[in-house]
Amino acid sequence: MPKILAWTEEALTISALRDRQYQPSNGIDVPDRALASTTGAQSNGVLRVVFFTPTRTLTVSNFTIACTTGALDTGGGTTVRRMGLFTYNSGAGTITCVARSANDANLGQTSSTLYTKAFTSEAGYSSSYTIVAGTTYAAGVLFYNTGGTFAGPTLASISPPSGTILFNNTSLLPLIVGGATGQTDITNSPVTLGTTVGAAPYIRLT
């Protein structure tokens, strides 16, 4: 009689199947790449984030974004282009940066390009961060220029359907996307999110 192999409980969970089929073995895609079905033009001083709740605990130390159409600021001035990982305070409606990339004025300059940037250890940040299963985080990007001419690149993104309350309703947690205008840098000061953001970027954490 042939031997019947037993399935383990872990092998049958939806989260395990998703991790194996759609997620990198050494990190997490935020959101799943299959959901990054649109492009989002970045606006000056608008921090755009996408939320995620990991199903496994892992340590990450790099961001990756997908630039579809590149653009660079001109005319000098101060340029800030960086990515950040944030914790979320649902009661206060704020996010706080716990890891970020170094500022790179050339981030997003080339079309059809993947940009991978390491977490920076400057300003008291760590070069790695452990995200914990079951905890909600946000990851996002900021493009900002003052004193010159801003030119925002277009990134692979997830876009909330127009007119729906499902993406931006703060009483329906966890959030999917969020944003804040008037941002000049990504720091460890809490940022209060607005409820309308438009497209939020696809980001890989590894």
N, C-alpha and C positions, 0 to 999 in steps of 0.2 A: 504494500500500500504506500503510495507516495506520501512524503512528509509535507504537511501543511505549515508554511512559515507564518509565524505570528506577526501581526502589525503592532508596532509600539504606539502608545497614546500620542507621543510627540509627533510621530510621522503622520498622524491623521488630523492634526490641528490645522485650521485654516491659516493661522499666522505662520506656522512652520512651512507650509506649502508656499505661501506668498514670499517668505524670506528666501526660499530656495529658487523660486522661479523669476522673481522680479527685482530682488535686491542684491547688491554686491555682497560677496562673502565677508569683506573686511570693512563694511560700512553700511550706510543707509541713504537711499534716495528720497528726497523731500520735494514734491510728492513722488510717487512711483512715476517712472519715465513715461508710462503709457498715458498718464494724465496731463503731461506737459504738452498739450496739444495746440498751444497758441503762442504768440510772441507778445512781449510787453516792452514798450518804449519807456526808458527810465527818465524820470523828471527831476529837475534840479531840487535837491534837498528833500526828496521824498524817500523815506525809509520804507521799503516794502518787505514784508515778511510772510512766510508760510509756516503754519503750525504742524506739528507732528507729535505722536505719542509712540515711542519705540516699543516693540514687543520683546526686545532683548536688550540687556545691558552691555554696552561696549564703549571702549575708549577711542575717541576720534581726534585727529590733529590736522586735517586738511579740509578745505572747501573746494568744490568744483562747480563752476557755472558754465552754461552754454551760450555763447554770444552768437546771435544770428546775423546781426548787422552792426558792424563796428563804428565807433565814433570817438573823436578826441576833442577835448576843449581846446580853444585857441585864444590867443590874445593875452596869455599869461594869467596872472591872478593866483588864487589858491584853489587847488584841486584836491578833493578827497574822494577816493574810490576804494572801498573796502567791503568785506563781508563780515557778518557777525552771527554768533550763536547766542540765544537768549533763553533765560528762564521766564516763566509767565506767572503773574499774580492775578488770578481771575477776579478776586475780590476788588482789587484796585484798578483793574483793566490796564495794567502796565507790563512792559517787558524790561528786563535788565540784562545787559550784555555780560556773558561769562567767558567768551572767547571771541577773538577777532583776528582778521588778517592784517598784515602791515599795509599802510597806505601805499597805493601804486597808481600813479597818475596815468599809466598806460593800460590799466585794466579795461578790457572791453574795446580795445582799439581795432581789432581785426575781426572781420566777418567770418562766420562758419568756423569758430574756434572754441575749443574747450579751455578754460582757464582754471588751473589748480593752484591754490595759494595756501601755504602753511599757516597754522595758528601762530601768532606772534607772542613772544614773551615780554614785549615792551610794556611799559606803564603798569607793571604788576600783574599782567595777564599770564596765563600758563600756556605752554606750547602744546598741551593736550587737555582734553576734558572728557570725563566719563558721563555719558548719558545713561539714565536709569530706566529700565523697563517700567511702563505704566505711568511715567511722568511726562507731562506735556511741555514741549519746548517750541521755540520758533527759530527759524534761520532766515536771514535776509541780506539785502545789499543796499548800499547807499552810494549815490553818485551826486557830487556837489561841487559847484564852482562859484567863486566870487571874485570880482575884479577882472574877469576875462569873459569869454563867450562860451556858455555851456553847450555841450553836444552830448546828448544821452544815447548810449547804445541800446540796441534792442536785444532782449534775452529770451530764451525759451522759458515759457511761463505756464502757470495755471490761471485761468480767468473765470471769475464767478459769473454765472449767467445774469444778464441784465434784468433788473426788476425783481430778483428773488431775495427773500430774507434769510435763506438757509445758510449763506456763507458769512454774512456780516452781523447776524443777530447775536448780541452779547449775552442774551439769556439762554442761548442754545449752545452749550459748551461741549467739547472744546471747539474753539474757533478754527476756521480753515485758513483764512488770510486776514491780514491786518496791515495797517500803515500809519505813518505819521509824517505830516508836512513840517517844513521849517527846520529840518535837521541839518547841522553843519558838520557833524562827525558821529561816529559810533563810540560811545563811552560807557562807563559803568553806572551812569545816572539813569534811574528809571524813566522810561518813555511811555507817555500815555497814548494809547492807540485811538485812531479814528475808526469809524465803522464803514467808511467807503474808501477803497484803495484801488480797485481795478485789478489788473493782472499782477500776480506775485511770482517771483522767479523760482524755477527749478534749481535745487542745490543738492549736490552730493556731498555727504560727510564721510570721510574715511580716516 
